[in-house]
Amino acid sequence: LAQADRPLDAKHIHRLLDGAASDEPEVSLPTVYRTLAALEKAQLIEAIPGRAGGLHYRLVPASSAGEVVCQRCGRVEDLNDTPELAAFKENVARDSSFAAADDIRIYTGCRRSDCD
């Protein structure tokens, strides 16, 4: 996950592990799911809903006020805590039935040329 350029789903992680080393014992898909659940419970990784359903995983960022997620390619970019972002979160809380949150997740489309 540390080397991935976007969050990965469990099946993708399983394929990466399966092809990692031919002399290592095979890791089953249920083992991957159990390990991801344990890492998420330990707050080392976070699950992000995927664009076609299912969950995608990434390492928990050291410091983030939220993230922007591309709906097409799944890439995630962390948001820095700025006065503008704080004001936005306060406005959403004031103008809606939702409470203010420490972090925020915004789904949109990215502008990268290799977005698929």
N, C-alpha and C positions, 0 to 999 in steps of 0.2 A: 504494500500500500504506500510505503514511503516513496517509492520510485514511480508510482502511477501518476499520469497527468490528469486523471479524472477518477471519481469514485468507481469502484468495481463491484459487480455483483458476485454472489457466492460461486456461481458456475464458472465465471471467468477466473476467479481466484483458484478454483479447483483445477482448471485446465493449466494454469501457470504452474501450480505445484506438481501436477502430474507429469509435466514435461521438464521439471527442474533438474532432476538427476536420475539417471537410469539405475543407479546402484542403491537408491533409497527405496524403502518400502512404499507402496502406493498409499496415498491419503484418500480416504473415502469422502464423498460429498457430505454425508451426515457429520463426519468429523469436522469438516470445514464449517458447517453451520453451527455446530456446538462451540467451536473455537471462536467464531465471530460473536456469538451470543455472550460468551465469557468475556471477551475483550470489550464489548459494548457495555456490559455490566460493570466492568472495571473502569469505564470512562476513558479508555485508551483509543477507541474508535467510535465513530458515530454513523448511524444509518440514515440515509437520505432516500426518500421515496423516488423511485425511478420513473421515467417518462412513460413507460409501458407497463407500469405496475412493478411490484417487487421492490426489494431494497438494494441500494448500492452503499458501499462502505468506504470510509476514508479515515485517516488518522485525525484525532481531535487536534485542532490548531492550538498553538501555545496561547494565543491571545486573539480574540475575534469578537466583534460586536454583532456578527451575523455573517451571512453569505449570500451571494448571488449564484443561482443555479441555471445553467442553460437548459431549456426544455428540449432542445434538439440533440445535442451531443452529450449532455450530462456533466460538462465541465463545471467546477465550482471555484469561485474566487471569494476570498475572505474580505469582509468589510472592516475598515478601521473605525474605531469609535471617534466620531467627529461631532462637533456641535450641531451640524446640519442633520446628521443621522439621529442624534438624540432628540432634536426638535421634531423630526418626522415621526419617531416612535411615540412621542408625547401627543402629537396631533392625531395619530391613529387611535390612541387610547381615549382621547377626549371626544373624538367624533364617532366612535363606534361602541359596541357593547363588549369590547375586548379590553383586558387589563394591559398595562404597559409591560413589556418583556425586556429581559436583559439582552437577548439577541433576536435577530429577525432573519427570515429566509425569504428571498425574492426570486421568483421564477420568471425567466424571460428568455430571449434568444441572444446568443453572443454574436459578435461581429468578426470572429475569426474566419479566415478564408477556408480553413480545413474543417469547419464545423459540419458534422454529418447528421 
